[in-house]
Amino acid sequence: MKNTLGDLNNHLFSQLERLTDGDLTAEELDTEIKRSKVVSNLATKIIDNGELVLKARSAALINMDQQNELPKMLEG
C-alpha cells in the first residue's frame, strides 16, 4: 500500500514547515493557511477511518467464533 499513516505524518510535518517559513509573503502565507485547513480536515477523516477499521477489526476478533468472514475492507 502506497499511502500509509506514516506518509500522512510526513505530509503534516511538511505542511507545518511551509507554515513556519519566514520568507513567505502575506499572500503566500494566506494560501498556506488555507491549504493547511484542507490538509488537516482530510487528515482527520483518514485518522477517523483508521480508528473505525481498528474498532471493527477488534470486534471481529472478539466475535470470531460467531463470524468466520471479515468485511472486504479489513482483509489483508
C-alpha positions in Angstrom: 0.0 0.0 0.0 1.5 3.3 -1.0 -0.3 5.7 1.3 0.2 4.9 5.0 -0.3 6.8 8.3 3.5 7.3 8.2 3.1 9.1 4.8 0.3 11.2 6.3 2.5 12.1 9.2 5.2 13.2 6.8 2.7 15.4 4.9 1.5 17.0 8.1 5.1 17.9 9.1 5.8 19.2 5.6 2.8 21.5 5.8 3.9 22.7 9.2 7.3 23.5 7.8 5.7 25.5 5.0 3.6 27.4 7.5 6.6 28.4 9.5 8.7 29.6 6.5 9.7 33.1 7.4 10.2 34.1 3.8 6.5 33.8 2.8 4.7 36.9 1.7 1.4 37.7 3.3 -0.4 36.2 0.3 1.7 33.1 0.3 1.1 32.6 4.0 -2.7 33.0 3.5 -2.6 30.4 0.8 -0.6 28.0 3.1 -3.1 28.6 5.9 -6.0 27.7 3.6 -4.1 24.6 2.4 -3.4 23.6 6.0 -7.0 23.7 6.9 -7.9 21.4 4.0 -5.0 19.0 4.8 -6.0 19.0 8.5 -9.6 18.2 7.6 -8.5 15.3 5.3 -6.1 14.0 7.8 -8.8 13.9 10.5 -11.0 11.9 8.1 -8.2 9.5 7.4 -7.4 9.0 11.1 -11.1 8.6 11.9 -11.4 6.0 9.2 -8.4 4.1 10.5 -9.8 4.2 14.0 -13.1 2.7 12.7 -11.2 -0.1 10.9 -9.4 -0.9 14.1 -12.6 -1.0 16.1 -14.2 -3.2 13.5 -11.2 -5.5 13.4 -11.2 -5.8 17.3 -14.9 -6.6 17.3 -14.4 -9.2 14.6 -11.6 -10.9 16.5 -13.6 -10.9 19.7 -16.6 -12.5 17.9 -14.5 -14.7 15.5 -16.3 -17.8 16.8 -19.6 -16.4 15.5 -18.2 -15.0 12.3 -15.6 -16.5 10.0 -15.5 -13.8 7.4 -14.2 -10.3 7.7 -15.5 -7.4 5.7 -13.5 -6.8 2.5 -12.1 -3.5 3.8 -10.5 -5.4 6.7 -8.9 -8.2 4.7 -5.2 -8.1 4.5 
